[in-house]
Structures are given as C-alpha cells and as structure tokens.
C-alpha cells in the first residue's frame, strides 16, 4: 500500500504528544500521603512511565494507520521505551527510563559512526527523501550528528545523575526537543551549500 503524507501539524502532535503527556503525568501524578521526597519522585516516575508506554505505542499505531509508513527512528525509540519503561515498572526503579535516551543516542551514534567507517552515510537512507543533498554534504552532516548524539547522551546522564528526577523530566520534555531544533537550524548553511545541482534544461 502506498505511503500517505501526514499533515505536518498532525505529525508533530504524534511525535511530541507522548513526551508532553509524560511531563504532565509526572507533574500531576498521585503521591502517597506522607511520602518522603525520594519515594514521591519514584511514585511520579512510575505513574508517568505507565502512561508513556501505551501512549507512544498508540502514536506509532496512529502514524501507521494514517500514513502506512513507520519511520525507523520512531520504531527504535518505541522499542527502547517499552524495554526500559517495562524494566522501570517491573523493578520499580526510575533509573531505567532515565537511561533510555542515553542508550538511544549512543546506539544512533554507533550506527552512524560504523557507516562512516565504511564510507557511507546511513543517515542519508533515513532522510534523503525529506532532505535532498549531495554525497559530501551527507557525510559532513552525519559526522556532525554523531558528535551531537554523543553530546546528548552525556547531557542526559548529567541531567538525571546530577540534577535529579525533576531536572531530568524538564530536560527530556523541553531540553531535548529544543536541542534537536537548534541543531537542525544550525545546519541550514550546509544544506544550502550541498543542495543538489540542477541539471541544465534542454531547449
């Protein structure tokens, strides 16, 4: 079945909706009366994770129903959410869901880095339809993405290990999307420089 194009606003809702719900669920999660700070944070992270898992799966299903296409990165993200979120709920330990972004970014950096060692841009296979660019541009863009993913992995670890759960929830909800937006915006000159050359039209 042919792939259908999603409305950009609907696509954004499907991508960011589960993250926003996670943030809201964490902030408004029921906390046992008299719970100390550590127990309260755990109760909130468990509540938010229990909602996050079905929500991200529902968003993935909606994306498939509406477009008959599932982006690879979205599928990988959903799998990691289910695995690490499931461990969080099963073992009642918020560490796993907090480490999920770290594992995700390290995995992406490793996959892209392996492609670069082979002289290939795996990023091109994922994004070429949305972002036409010359080969040299894709190699530069991919190298930058590797470093960017590594930086995000370090930032995520610092957010939850140093800042604590509240800081990490804010970082995940607002910091990560903003960082991705700023990073892509900073690549505009690269996209323009290595835009595909137009073939001369024949008279």
N, C-alpha and C positions, 0 to 999 in steps of 0.2 A: 504494500500500500504506500502511495506517495506521501512524502513528508509535507506537512502543512506548516505555514509560517504563523508563529504566535504573535499576537498583539504585544508590542514592546512593554506596555504597562502591565499586562497580564503576566508576561514573562518575569518582570521584576517582582511582582507580587508572589509568584510561585518560588522565586529564588530567595527573597528576603523574608517572606511571610513566616516560615518556620523559625527563623532566628529572632524575629520580633516577638513571636509568641513565647519563645524560650525566655526572653528577657522579661516580658510581662508576667509570665507564670512564676518566675523566680521572685520577682518583686512582691507579688500578691499571694505567694504560697502560704498555706496554713502552717503555723508553727505551734508545736505543743506548748501549752502554758507552763511558764517557769523554766523553759529550756535555756541552757547556757548558750553563749554565742556560737560555740563550735557545733553543738547539736542543732541549733536553729539553722545554721548555714547548710548543714547536711540535709535537714528536712526539706529546705527550699530547693537545693540542687536535685534531690531525688524527685520531688514533685515536678520540677521543670523538665527534667530528663524524661519522665514518664509521659509527658505530653509531647515532647520534642520528637521522640522516635516515631509515633504514628503520624504526626503532622508532616514530617519530611517524607515519609513513605506515601502519604496521601498527595503531597505536592508532586512527587515523582509520577504517581499514577495519573494525576490530572494532566501533567505535561505529555504523557504518552497518549492519553485519550484525545487530547486536543490537537496534538501535532504529529502523532505516530512516529515520534522520534525521542530518544533519550540521550542527552549529552553524556559522554563518557565520564567527565569530571563529576557531574551530578550523581551518577550511579556509584562511582567510587566513594564520594562523600557520604551517600546514604548507607552504603555497606559499613563504613567505618563508624557512622553514628549508631547503627544497630549493634555492632560488635562492642564498641566501647561504652555506649549507653546501656546495653544489656549487662555488661560487667559492673557498671556503676550501680544498677538497680539490684543485681543479684548479690553482690558483695557489700552493698551499702557503703560504697567508697567513692567519693566525688573525684578522686584522682584520675580515674579512667576517662571520664567525659572531658575533663580539663586537658588531658594529654592528647585527645583526638586530633585537634588542629595541628599539634606538633608532628604527630605521626603522618598526617595527611601531607603537610608541606614538605617534610623530609622525603616522603615517598615520591612526590612530584619532582622535587629537586633531583633525586637519584635517578628517576626515569629519564628526565630531560638531560641530565648530565651524561648518562650512558649513551644516549642518542648522539650527543655532541662528540663523544669519544669515537663514535663510528662515522662522524662526519655528516650527521643527519639532524634535522630539526623535527623532533616528534611533535612539537607544538604546532608546527605547520599542518600536520594531519588533523589536528583538532580544530584549528581556527582559520584555515585557508579560505573557506567559503565566506566567512564573515569579514576577513581581512586580507585581501589580495596584496602580495608583496613579493619582491624579488628574493632569490635564494639567499644572497648575502645579508639582506635585511632580516630574514627569518633566523639566521644563525646568530646575529647580534642580539635580536630580541630574545631568543631562547637563552643565551648566556646571561642576559640581564635578569630573566625570570628565575633562573637557577639561584642567583645571589639573592633575589627578592624573596623567594620561598625560604631560603636558609635564614634570612633576617626575620621573617615572620615566625619561623619555628622558635628562634631564640627569644623573640619578643613575647610569644605566647607562654613560654616557660617562665620568663621573668614576671609576667603579669600574674600568674597564679601562685608561683612559689614565693615571690617577694611581696606582691600586692595583696594576695588573699583572694577569696572567692568573689567578694563584691566587685573588686577591681577587675577580676578576670571576666565576669559577666558583662560589665560595661565595655571592656576591651573587645570581647567576642562580638557583641551586638553592634557597636559603633566603630571601634578602632579598626577592626579587620576590613569591613566593607570600605571605610574611608581610605585606608592604606591602599587597597586594590584600585580604587577610583583614581587616587592621586598618581599611583604608579603608571596606570594606563595613560592618563592625561600627559604625563611627563614623556611619553614615547611618541607624541604626535610628530615631532620633527623627524624621527626615524621613519615613521610611516610615510611621511611626505617624501623624504629623500629616496626611499627604495620602493616607491609606488611603481606598479607595473608600467613598462614603457608601452605607449600606444603604438600599434602598428600603423604605418602610413596608409591612408585610404587611397585606393586606386581610382583614378578619374574615369 
